[in-house]
Amino acid sequence: MIVRLLAVALLGWMLGFVWFAIFLPQPLDGRQTDAIVVLTGGAGRIDRGIALLQGGAAKRMLISGVDRSVRPVELAAQYQTPEALFACCITLGREAIDTRSNAIETARWLERRDYKTVRLITTDWHMRRAALELRQALPGRVAIVYDAVPSRPSLTMLAREYNKYLLRRAAALLGI
């Protein structure tokens, strides 16, 4: 009986993993939101956020998880963006150290500005867990639009992220 239960659990994990790996979230169009939130940690994320901000998809952008030593002028130079854009429209969030604290930092930033819609930008394999954390941290009145940056993750990376996602879902069900 125990072997059967383990086999069913393993089969469930495998089917869920296949779903997780095959149906990764996709990039979104340039639709308008009140704000853009970019989670640091992956190639193309900040580039995508800046391009959308410059294209008028939002008025303000938070880059969450920026190291305390990084200055706006350095990011402006690295991403070939006018310093004025960083001065007026981009906030560097320096409190977050992981996905959960990204969500808390984002929720506080959005609440202070009373925004109703936000575009979340992160890598495709990271989007589901980031979205879960952000939904838990935000009040229900804030609508989240998901904009994934395409990548080519390894199976190992996908399996690791899938396991983290499952653990966070379980923790959320338990109220942790």
KABELMO-V432301 format. One record per helix or strand of 2 or more residues. SS is the DSSP state (~ for helix, > for strand). FROM is the first residue (numbers start at 0). TO is the last residue. If there is no record, write none. Layout:
BEGIN
ss->(SS | SS)
from->(FROM | FROM)
to->(TO | TO)
END
This chain:
BEGIN
ss->(~ | > | ~ | > | ~ | ~ | > | ~ | > | ~ | > | ~)
from->(1 | 34 | 44 | 59 | 71 | 82 | 89 | 98 | 116 | 123 | 142 | 154)
to->(21 | 38 | 53 | 63 | 77 | 88 | 92 | 112 | 122 | 136 | 148 | 172)
END
